Amino acid sequence: MAGEPIAVAGVQISQVMGSREANIAAAIKAIAAAPGHDIYVLPELSSSGYGLDVFRALEDLAEDVKGPSYRAFSDLARRQRCFICYSFPRRAGDRKFNISTCVVDRTGSLVAQYDKWHVCSTGVCCEKDFFSPGESPLAAFDVNGIQVGLAICYDIRFPELARKLTLEKDISLLLHPGGWPRDEGFATWHLFVQVRAMENSIYIMSTNWAGPDNGCTAFCPPFLDGQQRKLEKLGTAPGVLSGIVDPGYLEAVRRTYPYLTDRNGDRYCTDMRRTNGGRVLVSD
């Protein structure tokens, strides 16, 4: 497998609900204080904050892809010579909004943009009342010869998205900004991260906001043995979680545990259509 190791940082910051200026300033301070990483990954809606007060103020807080968040992080990425993955509410039309994540590279150029496909309405989340599902294609970009993909929070609950990125984009690392509240779904967040990492043989950096109601940003390797190879995570305080994506180790994992190549893909249903009574599966 080609490519050089990637140092990735999950940036867990405290949010100021509805203050783009304060949240961006906190992110810039945290990134500047943790030099030496190739990629920095912020939480879901890192520019606006995540919560009902933010959702009710989308007319004021939503921005375009090359709005104030892009300008701030593009400048920082260029000065610090790194990639930055950040998230914001994107204006997608007249009173239509998406939850978006973007990545800028070491030159400050925009290299990836993705609108969240799966908006959440479980637990205390009420995204569906304010946001539309994204219609942009899945996004991946290159870092040190390694393909890196994007997903956002609730997306991790759906195996098709990570599998599609793995098979079609050949990703080795998934960046997964999240805004996980401590509701009944919080306990299974890391479980889903671990399953997606192992079934696709990929690394995952999964972030969250800091604070007693959030926390636990996590980095997961492509194989877990419960001892040396395990999920690493933060507590609830602000901090930076470091992880290394090692293409040599990833190649060894895929050779030793060939979950991808052992798939009997021609036996699976590929077309799923909604019906009033559930789902009808239609084979090729």
C-alpha positions in Angstrom: 0.0 0.0 0.0 1.5 3.3 -1.1 1.7 6.4 1.1 3.4 7.7 4.2 2.1 7.7 7.8 -0.4 10.4 8.7 -0.6 12.1 12.1 -4.3 12.9 12.7 -5.6 15.0 15.6 -9.1 14.9 17.0 -9.8 18.4 18.4 -12.3 18.4 21.2 -13.3 22.0 22.2 -16.0 23.6 24.3 -18.8 25.2 22.3 -20.3 28.6 22.6 -23.8 28.1 21.3 -24.5 30.3 18.3 -21.2 32.2 18.4 -19.3 31.6 15.2 -16.5 34.0 16.2 -16.0 32.3 19.6 -16.1 28.7 18.3 -13.6 29.4 15.4 -11.3 31.3 17.9 -11.4 28.2 20.2 -10.6 25.9 17.3 -7.7 28.0 16.1 -6.2 28.2 19.6 -6.5 24.4 20.1 -4.9 23.6 16.7 -2.1 26.1 17.1 -1.3 24.6 20.5 -0.9 21.1 19.1 1.5 21.4 16.2 3.0 18.4 14.3 -0.2 16.8 12.9 -1.0 16.4 9.2 -4.8 16.6 9.8 -7.0 18.3 12.4 -10.6 17.2 12.8 -13.1 19.4 14.6 -16.6 18.5 15.8 -19.9 18.6 13.9 -21.1 22.2 13.4 -17.8 23.3 14.8 -18.4 26.9 13.7 -21.9 27.4 15.1 -22.2 25.0 17.9 -24.7 22.1 18.0 -28.1 22.5 19.7 -31.6 23.7 19.4 -30.8 27.3 19.9 -28.4 27.1 16.9 -31.0 25.3 14.8 -33.5 28.0 15.4 -31.0 30.7 14.3 -29.9 29.1 11.0 -31.0 32.1 8.9 -28.2 34.0 10.8 -25.7 31.3 11.3 -25.7 29.4 8.0 -23.0 30.2 5.5 -21.7 29.3 2.1 -18.8 26.9 1.4 -16.4 29.8 1.0 -17.8 31.8 3.8 -16.2 33.0 7.1 -15.3 29.5 8.3 -13.5 28.7 5.1 -11.6 32.0 5.2 -10.5 31.5 8.8 -9.4 27.8 8.5 -7.9 28.3 5.0 -5.6 31.0 6.5 -4.6 28.8 9.5 -4.0 25.7 7.3 -1.7 27.8 5.1 0.2 29.2 8.0 0.5 25.9 9.9 1.0 23.8 6.8 -1.7 21.3 7.7 -5.1 20.0 6.6 -8.1 21.1 8.7 -11.6 19.4 8.7 -14.3 21.7 10.0 -18.1 21.8 10.0 -20.8 24.4 9.7 -24.5 24.9 8.7 -24.6 25.4 5.0 -27.2 27.5 3.2 -28.5 25.2 0.4 -31.4 27.3 -0.9 -34.3 29.4 0.3 -34.8 28.3 3.9 -33.0 25.1 3.1 -30.0 24.0 5.1 -27.4 21.2 5.2 -25.0 20.1 7.9 -21.7 20.4 6.0 -18.1 19.5 6.5 -15.1 20.9 4.5 -11.4 20.2 4.3 -8.7 22.7 3.4 -5.1 21.6 2.6 -1.7 22.9 3.4 -2.0 25.6 0.8 -5.3 26.7 2.2 -7.2 25.3 -0.8 -10.6 23.6 -0.4 -10.0 19.9 -1.3 -13.3 18.3 0.0 -16.8 19.2 0.9 -19.6 16.9 2.0 -23.2 17.5 3.1 -24.5 15.0 5.7 -26.6 12.4 4.1 -28.4 11.1 7.2 -30.0 13.8 9.4 -30.9 12.6 12.9 -34.3 12.5 14.7 -33.5 9.9 17.4 -32.8 10.6 21.1 -32.7 14.3 21.8 -31.7 15.1 18.3 -34.1 17.0 16.1 -32.1 17.7 13.0 -34.9 16.6 10.6 -37.0 19.6 11.8 -34.3 22.0 10.5 -32.0 20.4 8.0 -32.4 18.5 4.7 -30.4 15.4 3.8 -27.3 16.2 1.8 -27.4 15.6 -2.0 -23.6 16.1 -2.6 -21.6 13.0 -3.6 -19.4 11.3 -1.1 -16.0 13.0 -0.7 -12.4 11.8 -0.4 -9.0 13.5 -0.7 -5.4 12.6 -0.7 -2.9 13.1 2.2 0.6 11.8 1.8 -0.6 9.3 -0.9 -3.4 8.0 1.3 -7.1 8.4 0.6 -9.2 10.0 3.4 -13.0 10.1 3.4 -15.7 12.1 5.2 -18.8 11.2 7.2 -20.8 13.2 9.8 -22.1 11.9 13.2 -25.3 9.9 12.5 -23.9 8.7 9.2 -21.9 6.1 11.2 -25.1 4.2 12.0 -25.5 3.2 8.3 -22.9 0.7 7.0 -23.5 1.5 3.3 -21.8 4.9 3.5 -18.5 3.7 5.0 -18.5 0.7 2.7 -19.1 2.8 -0.4 -16.2 5.1 0.6 -14.0 2.1 1.1 -14.8 0.3 -2.1 -15.3 3.2 -4.5 -12.8 5.8 -3.0 -10.3 3.3 -1.6 -10.1 5.2 1.7 -7.7 4.2 4.5 -8.9 6.8 7.0 -12.4 8.1 7.8 -12.8 11.6 9.4 -16.0 11.6 11.4 -17.0 14.9 13.0 -19.8 14.4 15.5 -22.0 16.3 17.9 -22.9 13.4 20.2 -25.2 14.3 23.1 -25.4 12.0 26.1 -28.8 10.5 25.3 -29.7 6.8 24.9 -27.7 6.6 21.7 -24.4 7.8 23.2 -23.5 4.4 24.6 -23.4 2.7 21.2 -21.5 5.5 19.3 -18.1 3.9 19.9 -19.4 0.5 19.1 -20.5 1.6 15.7 -17.1 3.3 15.1 -15.3 0.1 16.0 -17.5 -2.1 13.7 -17.2 0.3 10.8 -13.4 0.4 11.3 -13.0 -3.4 11.4 -15.5 -4.4 8.7 -13.8 -2.0 6.2 -10.3 -2.3 7.5 -9.9 1.5 7.9 -8.8 3.9 10.6 -11.5 6.3 12.0 -11.1 9.6 13.9 -14.5 10.4 15.5 -14.8 13.7 17.2 -17.2 15.4 19.6 -17.6 18.6 21.6 -16.1 18.9 25.1 -18.2 19.1 28.2 -20.2 16.9 30.6 -23.0 16.5 28.1 -20.6 15.4 25.2 -17.0 14.4 25.2 -15.2 11.1 24.4 -13.6 11.9 21.0 -12.2 8.6 19.8 -9.5 7.2 17.4 -10.0 3.6 16.2 -7.5 1.4 14.4 -8.5 -1.0 11.6 -8.2 -4.0 13.8 -9.0 -4.4 17.6 -7.4 -7.1 19.7 -8.5 -5.8 23.1 -4.9 -5.4 24.2 -2.3 -3.5 22.1 -4.8 -2.5 19.4 -7.8 -0.7 21.0 -10.0 2.3 20.7 -8.4 5.4 22.2 -10.5 8.2 23.6 -10.6 11.4 25.5 -12.7 12.3 28.6 -15.0 15.3 28.7 -12.4 18.1 29.0 -11.1 20.0 26.0 -8.1 18.3 24.5 -6.5 16.9 21.4 -6.4 13.1 20.6 -3.5 12.0 18.4 -3.5 9.0 16.2 -1.2 7.6 13.5 -2.4 6.1 10.3 0.2 3.6 9.3 -0.2 2.3 5.7 2.2 -0.6 6.4 0.1 -1.9 9.4 -3.1 -1.3 7.4 -1.8 -3.5 4.6 -0.8 -6.2 7.1 -4.3 -6.1 8.6 -6.0 -6.4 5.2 -3.7 -9.3 4.4 -4.2 -11.2 7.7 -7.9 -10.4 8.1 -9.2 -10.2 4.5 -12.8 -9.1 5.3 -13.0 -7.0 2.1 -11.7 -9.6 -0.3 -13.7 -12.4 1.3 -16.9 -10.6 0.6 -19.3 -12.5 -1.7 -20.5 -9.3 -3.3 -22.4 -11.0 -6.1 -24.7 -12.6 -3.5 -25.9 -9.4 -1.9 -28.9 -7.3 -2.7 -27.8 -3.9 -4.1 -31.1 -2.0 -4.6 -33.2 -1.0 -1.6 -36.4 0.8 -2.1 -38.8 2.2 0.5 -42.4 1.0 0.7 -45.2 2.0 3.1 -44.7 -1.2 5.0 -41.0 -1.2 5.3 -38.4 -2.1 2.7 -38.4 -4.3 -0.5 -35.1 -5.8 -1.4 -34.5 -6.0 -5.2 -31.5 -8.1 -6.4 -29.5 -7.2 -9.5 
